[in-house]
Amino acid sequence: MNIRTFQIIVPLLSVIFILWQLWRVYNFKTKWKSVWPGALFAVFISIIALFPDATTNWLAKTLDFKSNVNAIIFVLIGFLFAAVIILYDLYKRQQKTITKLTIELSLLMADKDDVDS
């Protein structure tokens, strides 16, 4: 079995990414809830990089695709779709929070103006 360059670089980058994410959780910069999807994706990519033929053929057989390349493409599209949904949900929550804070701030400023006059 020939080891190609990407089979070394991709898992190494994945390990660095996972360690960085765990460091962020350890230092209370983020929560585990927001780290696990990225860590899972990094592990998935590392497994594909380490064992490309075996992994993609297994994935194609499991998902009933004729081509292993199509299986990888559709799985990655699924990951991207899930990421878009998660980001949209975060965006909507932030919009609600900003709207709520803006209303509270304007009410506080209105109360301050009433007291000053």
C-alpha positions as CSV (number, residue, x, y, z in Angstrom):
1,M,0.0,0.0,0.0
2,N,1.4,3.3,-1.1
3,I,1.0,6.2,1.3
4,R,0.2,9.4,-0.5
5,T,0.8,12.9,0.8
6,F,-2.8,13.6,1.5
7,Q,-3.0,10.5,3.7
8,I,-0.6,12.2,6.0
9,I,-1.7,15.9,5.8
10,V,-5.4,15.5,6.1
11,P,-5.4,13.4,9.3
12,L,-2.8,15.6,10.8
13,L,-4.9,18.7,10.1
14,S,-7.9,17.0,11.5
15,V,-6.2,16.1,14.7
16,I,-5.0,19.7,15.0
17,F,-8.5,21.0,14.4
18,I,-10.0,18.6,17.0
19,L,-7.4,19.5,19.6
20,W,-8.0,23.2,18.9
21,Q,-11.8,22.7,19.4
22,L,-11.2,20.7,22.6
23,W,-8.9,23.5,23.9
24,R,-11.7,26.0,23.2
25,V,-14.2,23.9,25.2
26,Y,-11.7,23.4,28.0
27,N,-11.2,27.2,28.2
28,F,-14.9,27.9,28.1
29,K,-14.7,29.7,24.8
30,T,-17.4,27.5,23.3
31,K,-19.7,24.6,24.3
32,W,-19.4,21.0,23.4
33,K,-22.7,21.3,21.5
34,S,-21.1,23.5,18.9
35,V,-17.9,21.5,18.7
36,W,-19.1,17.9,18.0
37,P,-20.4,18.4,14.4
38,G,-17.0,19.7,13.3
39,A,-15.1,17.0,15.2
40,L,-17.3,14.4,13.6
41,F,-16.7,15.8,10.2
42,A,-13.0,15.9,10.8
43,V,-13.0,12.3,11.9
44,F,-15.0,11.3,8.8
45,I,-12.6,13.1,6.5
46,S,-9.6,11.5,8.2
47,I,-11.0,8.0,7.8
48,I,-11.7,8.7,4.1
49,A,-8.1,10.0,3.7
50,L,-6.5,7.1,5.5
51,F,-8.6,4.4,3.8
52,P,-10.0,6.0,0.6
53,D,-10.9,2.9,-1.4
54,A,-12.3,0.8,1.4
55,T,-14.3,3.6,3.0
56,T,-15.8,4.9,-0.2
57,N,-16.7,1.4,-1.5
58,W,-18.3,0.6,1.9
59,L,-20.2,3.8,1.8
60,A,-21.4,3.2,-1.7
61,K,-22.6,-0.3,-0.9
62,T,-24.2,0.8,2.4
63,L,-26.1,3.7,0.7
64,D,-26.8,1.6,-2.5
65,F,-24.9,3.8,-4.9
66,K,-23.3,2.4,-8.0
67,S,-20.3,4.7,-7.8
68,N,-18.2,5.4,-4.7
69,V,-17.5,8.9,-5.9
70,N,-21.3,9.6,-6.1
71,A,-21.7,8.3,-2.6
72,I,-19.0,10.7,-1.3
73,I,-20.5,13.6,-3.1
74,F,-24.0,13.0,-1.8
75,V,-22.8,12.5,1.8
76,L,-20.9,15.7,1.6
77,I,-23.9,17.5,0.2
78,G,-25.9,16.2,3.1
79,F,-23.3,17.5,5.6
80,L,-23.4,20.9,3.8
81,F,-27.2,20.9,3.9
82,A,-27.1,20.2,7.6
83,A,-24.6,23.0,8.1
84,V,-26.8,25.5,6.3
85,I,-29.8,24.6,8.4
86,I,-27.7,24.9,11.6
87,L,-26.4,28.3,10.5
88,Y,-29.8,29.5,9.5
89,D,-31.1,28.6,12.9
90,L,-28.3,30.4,14.6
91,Y,-28.9,33.5,12.4
92,K,-32.6,33.5,13.3
93,R,-31.8,33.2,17.0
94,Q,-29.3,36.1,16.8
95,Q,-31.9,38.2,15.0
96,K,-34.4,37.6,17.8
97,T,-31.8,38.4,20.5
98,I,-30.7,41.6,18.7
99,T,-34.3,42.7,18.3
100,K,-35.0,42.1,22.0
101,L,-31.9,43.9,23.1
102,T,-32.7,46.9,20.8
103,I,-36.2,47.2,22.3
104,E,-34.8,47.0,25.8
105,L,-32.1,49.6,25.0
106,S,-34.6,52.0,23.5
107,L,-36.9,51.6,26.5
108,L,-34.0,52.3,28.8
109,M,-33.1,55.4,26.8
110,A,-36.7,56.6,26.8
111,D,-36.8,56.2,30.6
112,K,-33.6,58.1,30.9
113,D,-34.9,60.9,28.7
114,D,-38.1,61.1,30.9
115,V,-36.0,61.4,34.0
116,D,-33.7,64.0,32.6
117,S,-36.5,66.3,31.5
